[in-house]
Amino acid sequence: MQHKSNTNFMRRQFRRYIKPDYSNQKSELVTVYIRYDYNRTKRTLINTGHKIDADLYWDFKKHTIKRSCPDFEKVSQDIEGIENKISNILQYARNSQVDPTPEYLVDRLQGFKEVLVANNTKTAFFQSLDKFIEDRQSNGSVSEHAVRDYKSLRKHLTGFEKYWKRPLSFASLDIVFYEKFVYYLTYIAEKPDKEKGLKMNSISKQIKNLKVFYNDRKKKDNLPIIDLSDFKRKNEVVDHVYLNENEILHFWNKDLSKHTDLIETRDLLVFGCYTGLRYSDIYSLQPYHFKKVIVGGDIQTAIQKTQKKVHEKVDIALIHLAKEVAEKYEYNLPKIPMNEFNERLKKLGEEAKLNELVSLTYKCGKEIKEEVYKKHDLLSSHICRRSFATNMYLRGIDPDIIMTNTGHSSLKTLFSYIKVTKREKAFKLYDYFTATDTKEKVLVK
């Protein structure tokens, strides 16, 4: 087995090279490359940094530069230096039983000095990432929201590659990469609004998805085992808002006769706030998901559905205003795409005069930043789950029962959704004392 590996290694070679279509170029000078052939179909070009007049100074038989070339000694010396580095890298790979892919060679070559690399438009790393995203999207194993997160990871890795000035490969995934990538995400990466720097939780999500990507492709692409245990996820507590039950009732009773385009949005918001379902699950609800069940001798309506994100079947009690919404639409809820729903939700909040000022603080690197918003500007589809979890908790409902609706698997995750203010926590002490507690008790001797 070892002998076969060495034989395969000896077949891989590199040589000086100019592109065959050089005569079509506008410039008289053409770039001299070193072409590394990993196999018959997979290769890469390494730019030597030198250009020549190929018609005058290129030996097409020997694939090298003629001695008559100006500055021949200097050019040859530079190219030989790169070739020696390539030889050392490939020899090390052979001795270490490492597969010397083009990506591996380029990554290690960058460690010697800055060398211009004319890689294929898609390296194996990004080809593998694209395949990972395609697989997740086609087999329906994750939600559309998760697919967008994976595409976001690709965008940031592409930007980081340009920032780092070296091609990414799986061999790049070490602690130096991690530290530089986190720095890039913290201070350099652009958000959709063109502002630079991601928040800590967004950075954590990028690191998490990078590890998911590697672990998925490790077996499928027969990748070398890489220890990513130092790729730590750092989360912070985010002061996301929720709607209390009075605010939900205010939305429900709001006269929208002049804004009929917001009625369905309002109804879906209220439905979500009393079911705790993810919006993707609400969007995919069909009439057959609503079942009649017997509870304590009474006939009630419940939702029986497999949640998209966790792929677990859940039974959702249809309570309070959620039941009214379902009956209003005869159990065939309106279908509003999430992006459109989020836009309408902010408009609905503005119309309902949800103008309370909310201060949010978050970390950007070592800096603590504060931003102030009107509450209606913070409304999004996820507020339904936060509102359900928080309001049911404030009603004193057992967290295990709340998790039945939300689909959370742990109390830790559930409590990250419960947005009880310090004041509400303090006032909740009143729930533990009744009027009888204030009466003097007779001591029994």
Residue, then its C-alpha position, 0 to 999 in steps of 0.5 A: m500500500q505504501h509503495k503504491s502511494n509513492t508510485n502515484f506521488m512520482r507521477r505528479q510533476f511540475r514544469r515551467y509553462i506559458k498559456p497556449d493562447y498567449s498569441n491572442q493577448k494584446s500585450e507582447l509580453v506573456t506570463v511565465y508560470i510553473r504548472y503543477d499537475y496533480n493528475r490528468t485533470k487537476r492542476t494549478l498554475i503558479n505565477t513566477g512574477h516574470k513576463i517574456d516575449a514568448d516568440l523570441y525567448w521561449d523554448f517550446k521544446k524544452h519548456t523553458i526560457k532561452r539564454s538570450c532572454p534579457d536578465f536571463e540570470k536574474v529570471s532563472q534564479d527567481i524561478e529556480g527558487i520557487e521550484n526548489k520550494i515546490s520540491n521541498i514541499l512535495q518531498y515533505a508531503r511524501n515523507s509525511q504521507v500527506d496528499p499533495t493536492p494543488e490546494y495543499l501545495v499553494d497553501r504551503l508555498q504561501g508560507f515561504k513568501e508572497v507568490l502570485v497564484a493563478n488558481n482555477t476559478k474554484t478551488a477544491f475547498f470552495q467546490s466542496l463548500d458549494k457541494f455541501i450547500e447544494d446537498r443541504q438545499s436539494n435534500g431538504s435536510v435544513s430550512e431555507h434560513a439555514v441555507r442562507d446562513y451557509k451561503s453567507l459563510r461562503k461569502h465571508l470566506t471568499g472575502f477573507e481569502k482576498y483579505w488574507k491574500r492566500p488561497l483557502s484549503f482544508a489545510s488552512l484550517d488551523i489556529v492561525f486561520y481561526e484567529k485571523f478569520v475571527y478578526y476579519l469577521t469582527y472588523i473587516a467583513e461587510k454586513p448587508d447594510k455595508e457596515k463593517g464588522l459582525k456582532m459576536n453572535s453572528i461570528s459565532k454562527q459563522i464558526k459553527n457553520l464552518k465546523v458543520f461544513y468540515n464535519d459533513r465533508k470529512k467522510k464524503d470527501n475523505l479529508p484528513i482529520i483536522d482538530l477544530s476544538d480550538f475554534k471556539r464559539k463565543n455567544e453573548v446574551v442579546d436583549h431581543v424584545y418580545l411582545n407582552e400579552n397586552e401588546i398582542l391584544h392591542f394588535w388583535n383589536k387594532d382597526l386595520s380597515k384602512h390598511t387591509d394589506l396588514i390584516e393577514t400579517r397581524d393574524l399570523l403574528v398573533f397566531g405565532c405568539y400563541t403557538g410558539l412555532r417557527y415562522s417556517d413551520i407556520y408558513s408550511l401549515q396545511p389544513y390537514h395538520f389541524k386535528k380534533v383531539i379529546v382533552g379531559g372529555d372535551i373536543q379540542t383542536a391541535i396541530q400535529k406536524t413535523q417541525k422543519k428545523v429539528h425534524e421532530k413530530v410535535d403536538i401543538a395545543l391550539i389555544h386562545l387567539a391562535k384558535e380564533v385565527a385558525e378558525k377565521y381562515e378555516y384552518n388554511l392560513p395565509k402564505i406570506p414569504m418570510n422577507e415580505f412578512n418581516e417588512r409588513l410586520k415593521k409597518l404594522g408595528e409603526e401603524a400600531k404606534l409601537n414607538e417605545l424606545v429600546s436600547l440594545t447593547y452588544k460586543c464588537g471585538k472588545e468594544i461595547k456598543e449601544e444602539v437605540y431603536k423604536k420597538h416597531d423597527l425590531l419586529s421580525s418573525h422570530i418575535c413570535r417564539r420569544s413572545f410565546a416562551t416569555n408570556m407562558y413563563l410569566r403565566g407560570i406554565d411549566p417550562d417542560i410544557i412550553m418546550t412541547n410547543t417550541g420544540h426546544s430540547s433543553l432548558k438552556t436553549l428555551f431560557s435564551y428565548i425567554k426575555v423577562t426583564k429584571r423588573e418583571k423578575a423582581f415583581k414575580l415575587y408577588d406571585y409567591f405570596t397570597a393575602t393570607d400570608t399577611k395575616e398574623k399566624v397563631l403559634v402552636k406551643 
